[in-house]
């Protein structure tokens, strides 16, 4: 290794100021195959692109050809992983949170991504909008009302057991009959799933990619983070396997969220306009939104994702303020602080990976969520890395970990709190009893301007859908192009269409969303190991940066 500033090709900026460039003979794109099909050029990594594409196509073909067998396999896989490795997911997520907090308070936080003189590429507003839209958008719309209601209802219902085993879905020891404590426990459990832990998972991947690309001069791809461990072997099959895993995790994690988004948008359209709910409508929705995402892809990062993200965050803020002001304002403001305190009170118990009695909650909720966040981490992490050059590690961790967590607390408190207040004070249980994808719209239904706010909700789901598809295709294309960030646009368009096709096929296959969820679990498990090793690699990389500066 040598302390120098050199130009890095293929769209990755060279470090500004002092940085510890890794001296390797590998050149970005040296294993790529370039050419064109008619007017469309391609520049793809061999063999990551080929193996990833063929494996995904083979999986989809198997799902269509043997739907009953595939459904049984998916059900078994989901159960086996969530029940057998729940302790592993919880323990690993705890490590990621502790690791991020450690970086904030140590001198490592002073390291600047992109070199000592690097300046941020985006303003705080643009930066927050993009990382938040990519990381949580569809999920907050889908679960913002439903999850607080679900945990509240299960908590107030108390515990139940059969043969000495808990059969209820309440978190921890529940709060049978105690309304106030059921609200606190339900909100704490919700925030646990949307707060520090998921954002720490994203921060680890994003920091590793940004550090080894912008400071070390390596390709912007997952394998680069493992150079301190494997050396030049990362350019061989060790790295191929890591990148292929990242493609699988990204594709299926994104497909799951696209499935959720299509289901909710479909339900909202039916609620507002009487459009029939069915798989045909969902297919049309996914196809239409994929087409919109394709336009965004063609406009590029600044002209597409950035603009859409800022529009969506503006709409989300307006909807949040409306519900806060028109709803039970005093109750919601009080609930925000009370929920935050309850979160920290219950955090040790909720984070405990062993000896739990609330097995349904731990395995059916937390274990699935952690696998879902981990499967999204290559996608969200690389996207955050793309837009975070010029930030210090401390600034990066605080903004990626703490600020989005607080926004999630506020969102869940306002939307979930309003629905809970409707149950407790007004006796309105329609939202509580509605299907998962309808809860948001049923909550808004009894508030002023219900038609307008529900339409805004549908637009938010759709645009979050578009930004996720666009940024996801950007990330997969970068990985399968060997780390090039300026590969031909038709390649990104290909992945955009491919993601939509996979989501459609899996929605139509046996099990629907169960199939998608099972694939998230299966890819999240091996990638958890990748993230744990990545933490060690980040430390090695930051140590060398501290010496360089």
C-alpha positions in Angstrom: 0.0 0.0 0.0 1.1 3.5 -0.6 0.0 7.0 0.5 -0.9 8.8 -2.6 -3.7 10.3 -4.7 -4.3 8.6 -8.0 -7.0 8.8 -10.6 -9.5 5.9 -10.5 -11.2 5.1 -13.8 -14.7 4.3 -14.8 -16.6 7.0 -12.9 -15.2 6.6 -9.4 -13.6 9.9 -8.2 -10.0 9.8 -7.0 -9.4 10.8 -3.4 -9.0 14.5 -2.6 -6.1 15.1 -0.2 -4.4 12.4 1.8 -5.7 8.8 1.5 -4.2 5.4 1.8 -4.6 4.0 -1.7 -4.3 0.2 -2.0 -1.6 -0.8 -4.5 -3.0 -3.6 -6.6 -2.4 -4.6 -10.2 -6.2 -5.2 -10.7 -7.9 -2.6 -12.9 -11.6 -1.9 -12.7 -13.3 -3.8 -15.5 -10.4 -5.9 -16.6 -12.5 -9.1 -16.4 -15.4 -7.5 -18.2 -16.8 -8.5 -21.6 -17.7 -5.5 -23.8 -19.7 -5.4 -27.0 -23.1 -4.4 -28.4 -26.4 -5.9 -29.5 -27.6 -3.7 -32.2 -27.6 -0.1 -30.9 -27.3 -1.3 -27.3 -23.9 -1.5 -25.7 -22.9 -3.7 -22.8 -20.0 -3.9 -20.4 -20.5 -6.9 -18.0 -18.3 -8.7 -15.5 -17.5 -12.3 -16.3 -18.7 -14.5 -14.6 -20.8 -12.5 -12.1 -23.3 -11.3 -14.6 -23.7 -14.6 -16.3 -24.0 -16.8 -13.2 -26.4 -14.3 -11.4 -28.7 -14.0 -14.4 -28.8 -17.8 -15.2 -29.3 -18.7 -11.6 -32.2 -16.3 -11.1 -33.8 -17.4 -14.4 -33.4 -21.1 -13.3 -35.1 -20.3 -10.0 -38.0 -18.5 -11.6 -38.4 -21.4 -14.1 -38.5 -23.9 -11.3 -41.1 -21.8 -9.5 -43.4 -21.8 -12.5 -42.8 -25.4 -13.6 -43.3 -27.0 -10.2 -45.5 -24.5 -8.3 -46.8 -27.0 -5.6 -43.3 -28.4 -4.9 -41.8 -24.9 -4.9 -44.5 -23.7 -2.5 -43.7 -26.6 -0.1 -40.0 -25.8 -0.3 -40.5 -22.1 0.3 -42.7 -22.9 3.4 -40.0 -25.3 4.8 -37.2 -22.8 4.1 -39.0 -19.9 5.8 -39.7 -22.0 8.9 -36.3 -23.7 9.1 -34.3 -20.4 8.9 -36.4 -18.2 11.1 -36.7 -20.9 13.8 -33.2 -22.4 13.5 -31.2 -19.2 13.1 -33.2 -16.6 15.0 -30.4 -16.3 17.6 -27.9 -15.7 14.9 -29.8 -12.9 13.2 -30.5 -11.2 16.5 -26.9 -11.5 17.8 -25.4 -10.3 14.5 -27.7 -7.2 14.4 -26.6 -6.3 18.0 -23.0 -6.5 16.9 -23.7 -4.1 14.0 -25.3 -1.5 16.3 -22.5 -1.7 18.9 -19.9 -1.4 16.0 -21.5 1.7 14.6 -21.8 3.4 18.0 -18.1 2.5 18.6 -17.1 4.3 15.4 -18.9 7.5 16.4 -17.1 7.9 19.7 -13.6 6.9 18.6 -11.0 8.8 16.5 -12.0 6.6 13.5 -14.9 8.9 13.2 -12.6 11.7 12.0 -11.7 9.8 8.8 -13.3 11.5 5.7 -14.7 9.4 2.9 -13.0 10.4 -0.3 -9.8 11.8 1.3 -9.0 14.6 3.8 -10.0 17.4 1.4 -13.1 15.7 -0.1 -16.4 17.8 -0.1 -19.9 16.3 -0.1 -21.5 15.8 -3.5 -25.1 16.5 -2.2 -26.7 18.8 0.3 -28.1 17.4 3.6 -31.7 17.6 2.2 -30.9 15.8 -1.0 -28.8 13.3 0.8 -31.4 12.5 3.5 -34.1 12.2 0.9 -32.2 9.7 -1.2 -31.0 7.4 1.6 -34.4 7.4 3.3 -36.4 6.7 0.1 -34.1 3.9 -0.8 -34.0 2.4 2.7 -37.4 2.5 4.2 -40.0 4.0 1.9 -42.4 1.2 0.9 -42.0 -0.5 4.3 -43.1 2.6 6.3 -46.2 2.9 4.1 -47.0 -0.8 4.5 -46.3 -1.2 8.2 -46.7 2.3 9.6 -50.3 1.6 10.8 -50.4 -2.1 10.8 -47.4 -3.0 13.0 -48.2 -0.7 16.0 -51.8 -2.0 15.9 -50.7 -5.6 15.7 -48.2 -5.4 18.6 -50.7 -3.4 20.7 -53.5 -5.9 20.1 -51.3 -8.9 20.8 -49.8 -7.3 23.9 -53.2 -6.3 25.5 -54.5 -9.8 24.7 -51.9 -11.3 27.1 -50.1 -14.6 26.7 -51.4 -18.0 25.8 -49.7 -21.3 25.8 -50.2 -24.9 24.7 -48.1 -27.7 26.0 -45.8 -25.3 27.8 -45.1 -23.3 24.6 -46.3 -19.8 24.0 -48.8 -19.6 21.1 -49.5 -15.9 21.2 -47.7 -13.3 19.1 -47.1 -10.7 21.8 -43.6 -9.3 22.4 -41.8 -10.3 25.6 -44.3 -11.0 28.4 -47.2 -9.0 26.9 -49.3 -6.6 28.9 -52.6 -8.4 29.4 -55.5 -6.0 30.0 -53.2 -3.0 30.7 -54.0 -0.5 27.9 -51.3 2.0 28.7 -48.5 -0.6 29.0 -49.8 -2.4 25.9 -49.4 0.8 23.9 -45.9 1.3 25.3 -44.8 -2.2 24.6 -46.4 -2.3 21.2 -44.7 0.9 20.1 -41.3 -0.2 21.6 -41.5 -3.4 19.6 -42.4 -1.5 16.4 -39.5 1.0 16.9 -37.2 -1.9 17.6 -37.8 -3.2 14.1 -37.4 0.2 12.4 -34.8 2.0 14.5 -31.1 1.5 15.3 -30.7 -2.1 14.2 -31.8 -1.9 10.5 -30.0 1.3 9.9 -26.8 -0.1 11.5 -27.0 -3.0 9.0 -27.2 -0.5 6.2 -24.5 1.7 7.6 -22.0 -1.2 7.8 -22.3 -2.0 4.2 -22.4 1.6 3.0 -19.4 2.5 5.0 -17.4 -0.5 3.8 -18.2 0.3 0.1 -17.5 4.1 0.5 -14.3 3.6 2.3 -12.7 1.0 0.0 -13.9 2.7 -3.1 -13.4 6.4 -2.4 -10.3 6.1 -0.1 -8.6 3.0 -1.3 -9.2 3.3 -5.1 -11.0 -0.1 -5.4 -14.1 -0.9 -7.5 -17.4 0.1 -6.0 -18.5 -3.5 -5.4 -19.0 -5.7 -2.3 -15.9 -7.8 -2.8 -13.6 -4.7 -2.4 -14.4 -4.5 1.3 -12.7 -7.9 1.8 -9.3 -6.9 0.3 -7.7 -6.5 3.8 -8.6 -10.2 4.5 -8.1 -12.0 1.1 -5.8 -9.7 -0.7 -5.7 -10.1 -4.5 -7.8 -13.3 -4.1 -10.9 -11.1 -4.0 -10.6 -10.6 -7.8 -11.0 -14.4 -8.2 -13.7 -16.8 -7.2 -13.8 -15.6 -3.6 -14.9 -12.3 -4.8 -17.2 -13.7 -7.5 -19.1 -15.7 -4.8 -19.5 -12.6 -2.6 -20.8 -10.4 -5.4 -23.2 -13.1 -6.7 -24.6 -13.4 -3.1 -25.0 -9.6 -3.1 -26.9 -9.8 -6.4 -29.3 -12.5 -5.1 -29.8 -10.7 -1.8 -30.6 -7.4 -3.6 -32.8 -8.9 -6.3 -35.0 -10.9 -3.9 -35.1 -8.3 -1.2 -36.2 -5.7 -3.7 -38.8 -8.1 -5.2 -40.3 -8.6 -1.8 -40.8 -4.9 -1.2 -42.1 -4.5 -4.7 -44.6 -7.2 -4.0 -45.7 -5.4 -0.8 -45.9 -2.1 -2.6 -48.1 -3.6 -5.5 -50.4 -5.2 -3.0 -50.9 -2.0 -1.0 -51.3 0.2 -4.0 -53.8 -2.3 -5.4 -55.8 -2.2 -2.1 -55.8 1.6 -2.1 -57.1 1.9 -5.6 -59.9 -0.6 -4.8 -60.7 1.4 -1.6 -60.8 4.7 -3.5 -62.1 3.9 -7.0 -63.5 0.4 -6.6 -60.9 -1.2 -8.8 -61.1 -5.0 -8.2 -58.3 -6.5 -6.2 -56.6 -9.4 -8.0 -53.3 -10.7 -9.3 -54.0 -9.2 -12.7 -54.2 -5.7 -11.3 -51.0 -6.3 -9.3 -49.2 -7.4 -12.5 -50.5 -4.3 -14.3 -49.3 -2.2 -11.4 -45.8 -3.7 -11.3 -45.5 -3.4 -15.1 -46.6 0.2 -15.1 -44.4 1.2 -12.2 -41.4 -0.6 -13.7 -42.0 1.4 -16.9 -41.9 4.6 -14.9 -38.7 3.4 -13.1 -37.2 2.7 -16.5 -37.7 6.4 -17.4 -36.1 7.4 -14.2 -33.2 5.0 -15.0 -32.6 6.7 -18.3 -32.5 10.1 -16.7 -29.7 9.1 -14.4 -29.0 9.4 -10.6 -29.4 13.2 -10.4 -32.2 13.6 -12.9 -34.1 10.5 -11.7 -33.8 9.1 -8.2 -32.7 12.4 -6.6 -35.7 14.3 -7.9 -38.2 11.6 -7.2 -36.8 11.1 -3.7 -37.1 14.8 -2.9 -40.7 14.9 -4.2 -41.6 11.8 -2.2 -40.1 13.1 1.0 -42.0 16.3 0.6 -45.3 14.4 0.1 -44.5 12.1 3.0 -43.8 15.2 5.2 -47.1 16.8 4.2 -49.0 13.7 5.0 -47.2 13.3 8.3 -48.0 16.9 9.4 -51.6 16.5 8.3 -52.2 13.4 10.3 -50.4 15.0 13.3 -52.4 18.2 13.2 -55.8 16.8 12.3 -55.5 13.7 14.5 -55.1 13.6 18.3 -52.1 16.0 18.3 -51.5 16.1 22.1 -51.7 12.4 22.4 -49.4 11.8 19.5 -46.7 14.2 20.7 -46.8 12.6 24.1 -46.7 9.2 22.5 -43.6 10.1 20.6 -41.5 10.7 23.7 -43.2 8.0 25.7 -42.5 5.5 22.9 -38.9 6.6 22.6 -38.4 6.0 26.4 -40.2 2.7 26.2 -38.0 1.6 23.3 -34.8 2.2 25.4 -36.5 0.5 28.4 -37.4 -2.6 26.5 -34.4 -2.6 24.1 -32.2 -5.0 26.1 -35.0 -7.6 26.4 -36.1 -7.2 22.8 -32.4 -7.6 21.6 -31.8 -10.7 23.7 -31.1 -13.6 21.2 -31.4 -16.5 23.7 -33.8 -17.9 26.3 -36.9 -16.1 24.9 -40.4 -17.3 25.6 -42.0 -15.0 23.0 -40.9 -17.3 20.1 -43.6 -16.3 17.7 -42.7 -12.7 18.0 -39.0 -13.3 17.9 -39.1 -15.7 14.9 -42.1 -14.5 13.0 -41.4 -10.8 13.3 -37.8 -10.0 14.4 -36.0 -12.8 12.7 -37.8 -12.1 9.4 -37.1 -8.4 9.7 -33.4 -8.8 10.3 -33.1 -11.2 7.3 -35.1 -8.7 5.2 -32.9 -5.7 6.2 -29.7 -7.8 5.6 -31.0 -8.9 2.1 -31.6 -5.2 1.3 -28.2 -4.1 2.7 -26.1 -4.5 -0.5 -28.7 -2.5 -2.4 -29.3 0.3 0.2 -25.7 0.2 1.3 -24.2 0.7 -2.1 -26.8 3.4 -2.9 -25.9 5.3 0.3 -22.2 4.9 -0.5 -22.8 6.4 -4.0 -24.3 9.6 -2.5 -22.1 9.9 0.7 -18.7 10.9 -0.6 -17.2 13.8 1.3 -18.7 13.0 4.7 -16.6 12.1 7.8 -17.2 8.6 9.2 -18.8 10.2 12.4 -21.0 12.4 10.3 -21.9 9.5 8.1 -22.8 7.2 11.0 -24.8 9.8 12.9 -26.8 10.8 9.8 -27.3 7.2 8.5 -28.0 5.6 11.9 -29.5 8.1 14.3 -31.5 10.6 12.2 -33.4 8.1 10.1 -34.1 6.1 13.3 -35.7 9.2 14.9 -37.8 9.8 11.7 -39.0 6.2 11.9 -40.0 6.7 15.6 -41.9 9.9 14.6 -43.6 8.2 11.6 -44.7 5.1 13.6 -45.9 7.2 16.5 -48.0 9.5 14.4 -49.6 6.9 12.1 -49.6 3.9 14.5 -50.6 6.2 17.4 -53.5 7.6 15.5 -54.9 4.2 14.7 -54.4 3.0 18.3 -56.2 6.2 19.6 -59.1 5.4 17.2 -59.4 2.1 19.0 -59.0 3.3 22.5 -60.9 6.6 22.5 -63.4 6.2 19.6 -64.0 2.5 19.6 -63.2 2.5 15.9 -61.7 -1.0 15.1 -62.1 -1.1 11.3 -58.4 -0.3 10.7 -57.4 -2.9 13.3 -59.6 -5.6 11.7 -58.7 -4.8 8.1 -56.3 -6.7 5.9 -52.6 -5.7 6.3 -52.5 -3.7 3.0 -55.7 -1.8 3.9 -55.0 -0.6 7.4 -53.5 2.7 6.4 -56.5 3.6 4.2 -59.0 2.5 6.8 -57.2 4.7 9.4 -57.4 7.7 7.0 -61.0 7.0 6.1 -62.4 8.5 9.2 -60.3 11.7 9.1 -61.0 14.9 7.1 -60.1 14.9 3.3 -59.9 11.1 3.4 -60.1 10.8 -0.4 -57.2 13.2 -0.9 -55.0 11.7 1.8 -55.6 8.2 0.6 -54.7 9.2 -2.9 -51.5 10.8 -1.5 -50.8 7.5 0.2 -51.1 5.6 -3.0 -48.8 8.1 -4.8 -46.3 7.7 -2.1 -46.3 3.9 -2.3 -45.9 4.1 -6.1 -43.1 6.6 -6.1 -41.3 4.8 -3.3 -41.7 1.7 -5.5 -40.2 3.6 -8.5 -37.2 4.9 -6.5 -36.5 1.5 -5.0 -36.6 -0.2 -8.5 -34.4 2.5 -10.0 -31.8 2.6 -7.3 -31.9 -1.2 -7.1 -31.2 -1.6 -10.8 -28.3 0.9 -10.4 -26.8 -1.2 -7.7 -27.2 -4.6 -9.3 -25.8 -3.1 -12.6 -22.7 -1.8 -10.7 -22.0 -5.1 -9.1 -22.5 -7.1 -12.3 -20.3 -4.6 -14.2 -17.4 -5.3 -12.0 -17.7 -2.1 -10.0 -18.1 0.3 -12.9 -20.5 3.2 -12.1 -20.7 4.4 -15.7 -21.6 1.2 -17.5 -23.9 1.5 -20.5 -27.4 2.6 -19.5 -29.2 -0.3 -21.3 -27.6 -2.6 -18.8 -29.3 -0.8 -15.9 -32.5 -0.8 -17.9 -32.2 -4.5 -18.3 -32.0 -5.1 -14.5 -34.9 -2.7 -14.0 -37.1 -4.8 -16.2 -35.7 -8.0 -14.8 -36.6 -7.0 -11.2 -40.2 -6.3 -12.2 -40.4 -9.6 -14.0 -39.1 -11.6 -11.0 -41.6 -9.8 -8.7 -44.5 -10.6 -11.0 -43.5 -14.3 -11.4 -43.0 -14.8 -7.7 -46.3 -13.0 -6.9 -48.2 -15.3 -9.3 -46.4 -18.5 -8.1 -47.5 -20.8 -5.2 -47.6 -18.8 -2.0 -47.4 -15.3 -3.5 -45.6 -13.1 -1.0 -44.7 -16.2 1.1 -42.4 -17.1 -1.8 -40.8 -13.7 -1.9 -40.4 -13.7 1.9 -38.8 -17.1 1.8 -36.2 -16.0 -0.7 -35.4 -13.0 1.4 -34.7 -15.3 4.3 -32.5 -17.7 2.3 -30.3 -14.9 0.9 -30.2 -13.0 4.2 -28.7 -15.9 6.1 -25.4 -16.3 4.2 -25.1 -12.5 3.7 -25.2 -12.0 7.5 -21.8 -13.8 7.6 -20.5 -11.5 4.9 -21.5 -8.4 7.0 -19.9 -9.7 10.2 -16.6 -10.2 8.3 -17.1 -6.7 6.8 -17.0 -5.1 10.2 -13.4 -6.4 10.7 -12.4 -5.3 7.2 -13.7 -1.8 8.0 -11.6 -1.6 11.1 -8.5 -2.6 9.1 -9.3 0.0 6.5 -9.9 2.8 9.0 -6.6 2.0 10.8 -4.7 2.5 7.6 -6.5 5.8 6.9 -5.7 7.1 10.4 -2.0 6.4 9.6 -2.2 8.1 6.3 -3.6 11.3 7.8 
